[in-house]
Amino acid sequence: MLGYIVKRVLLMIPTLLGAAILVFLLMRLIPGDICMLRMASGGGSVDPTVLRNCRAEIGTDQPMLAQFWVFIKGLAVLDFGQSMWTGRPIIDEIGLRFQLSLQVAIMATLTAIALAIPLGTISAVKQNSWIDYVVRTFSIAGVAMPSFWLGILIILGILITSKAWFGTPWMPPIRYVPLWVDPLYNLSMLIWPALATGYRYSAVATRMTRSAMLEVLREDYVRTARAKGVFRKLIVRRHALRNALLPVITIIGIEFAFLMGGLVVTEQVFNLNGLGKLFVESITNYDYNMTQALVMLVVGIFALTNLVVDILYAWLDPRIRYNR
Amino acid sequence: MAILSESAPQTARRSTVLSSIWQFCRQNPLGAAGAVVVFVMGFMAIFADFVTWNDPTRNNFGVMLEPPSADYWLGTDQYGRDLYSRIVYGARTALMVGFVSAFVGATIGLILGVASAYFGGRFDLIFQRVMDVLMAFPLVILALAVVSIFGTGVENVILAITIPFIPRCARVVRSSALAVRETPYIDAARACGFSHTRIVLRHMVPNVMAPYLIMMTAAVGQAILIEASLSFLGLGVQEPVPAWGLMLRGGAQEYAESAPWVAIFPGIAISLAVFGFNLFGDALRDWLDPKLKS
């Protein structure tokens, strides 16, 4: 098992290095000069000395290879430099928002698991019944509905309901307070974006649970268990669900890694000061250092989540590690 | 007699086409529903000039935030623009972005995937690592990065959505192409001395059309969603071009309570379109995959 983990960790390196090269080149492909874009985006003229100073400050006056070396060196020790917009260290800017985004991501994952596994299982067990059709429609709608629209609908629902019940409209708070400081306040703020993102996430996982369960329920050992007279509930819980969970774990892992993409839009709707909002701001403010750092963070999370999923997979199904 | 002999096969062909459509609808009622949604959307997008009567870009401050009425079927937005017209013309934007990016992304992915499988060896290894790197970027993040380089607007949004689709399609097509590469007719083509281009394009590509078509249909729905997300963030299609995501930006949230139609209808349009393409794509996959068909 240790050998397998080491091999998987080593395989992460080329992906991360490739992503670093790609994001570095992408940022350098931007037409024009970043300093010009920042200082004269309205079309005005800039003093050449100011421009030179700006380039020296950012480091864009250095040769490309030297710039790449600085970027990679910083990446290795998680030092991404300073934000070109606020001038503060990027690691501090990210640290401020990471907690919030991580909490929303975890809550959305829990929402997805809580919805997907029971719904997918019921749908498979009651295949082609009205329950199955309702669950399938619910999950297809989840994939089709943009999470930011669902977010707007949730806000609309909260406004209308609170006005009808309490007379005055209520809106979720927008100032982040950690969960351990004030759990009620924290949850009243983050439960809504978690629901909006979690529903879409659950839709993908429900479809996967259903198809995996349908496959497993047709296996010989399930038929044997039935023939032996094992209770139906026990067959579903102990024999079928356990084996069907493998692909579901994979999809939950992959979706968790991609959650960052979904959060970019959801955070905007709920006005949350998380990583997604920071990403959009860094793009609109031409803060390329920040954009590079955030992209690398997302790719790093993706690679790490994949690693965890693979290890979990190998742990759950010993055949996988013996085959390699 | 000659007329009779010519029309007979034509009638037979027509009836075969009709019967296979009927069979598709009977076997996949959900897929047929999806196809209807796609068809209606396409019709509205093409004939937008004939099915609307208000200019989708004209501000009319006398009728700001009007609720749905006989004149304004779906109400008006904060600038007094007709929401129905904007949704119909928005279908044109959504379909254009959806189809072009899905077609170009899937086609480039098809050629690269087949070539990777055909040449194998070091080329395949390096190519797959590049695809790994591209696939490590979430769709929206990569699209946002591309938009930050090339700027906003319909053409750049298409480019931003096309690039992330290429590795996804290439990966799926490659796995099918690997099986095709081992078939005797590819060996025969090689033995005949055909060029690599000819073998890839004439002999391998037509045999991996099923995964290509499936990927393309699925990609249209995804592209519509990403376009809506980018436009919602203000980094996609720009005003005054009617686009569904853009319609949900700004006013939709601000006036959610007093004029909920501004927030509700564009969202329904996006969801319906993606819902239609997903259902149609699922049915197409079942129909084209003989294993699922049986």
Interface residues (C-beta under 8 A of the other chain):
Chain A: P14 T15 G18 A19 L22 V23 L26 M27 L29 I30 P31 I140 A141 V143 A144 M145 P146 F148 W149 I152 L153 I155 L156 L159 I160 K163 P169 A257 F258 M260 G261 G262 V264 V265 Q268 V269 F279 V280 I283 T284 Y286 T291 V295 V298 V299 F302 A303
Chain B: R129 V130 D132 V133 L134 A136 F137 P138 L139 V140 I141 L144 A145 V146 V147 S148 I149 G221 L225 A228 S229 F232 L233 G234 L235 G245 L248 A252 Q253 A256 E257 P260 A263 I264 P266 G267 I270 S271 L272 V274 F275 N278 L279
